[in-house]
């Protein structure tokens, strides 16, 4: 079939759906943040002070050194641990979560334009075809792309249009 070049067909519908998706992500972020606050509040109320808690990370590294054995120098690799300076728990948790949410919101905004096009496009197409029929045009039918939504609705609209044309032909 054909490919639509305009991706924003019905701004009101498409932007409302995208805003709804983004609102769901934002609500999820707020619920998660609220749960995090409640967790820290309960821990603080029970005597722990997790805000002052420092996490030390031991990173395993591979080092090498030159050793002499029987007059022959050779390089030997071994594993050791390196301590990374202490970090507050929130400094570890919050940045990746915020970056994750921003990436998800960008993905939803971009994906939303293309997905809502599969909904708004057929709706727009059916509205235009119904307006043509109501304007008196004959031999009109709704044609959708394979990946579009509302195929069953388009079939029913086409049946309605054909029945309307039959009535018009009988009446005269």
HELIX and SHEET records of a PDB file:
HELIX    1   1 UNK A   11  UNK A   45  1                                  35    
HELIX    2   2 UNK A   89  UNK A  134  1                                  46    
HELIX    3   3 UNK A  151  UNK A  171  1                                  21    
SHEET    1   A 2 UNK A  54  UNK A  69  0                                        
SHEET    2   A 2 UNK A  72  UNK A  88 -1                                        
END                                                                             
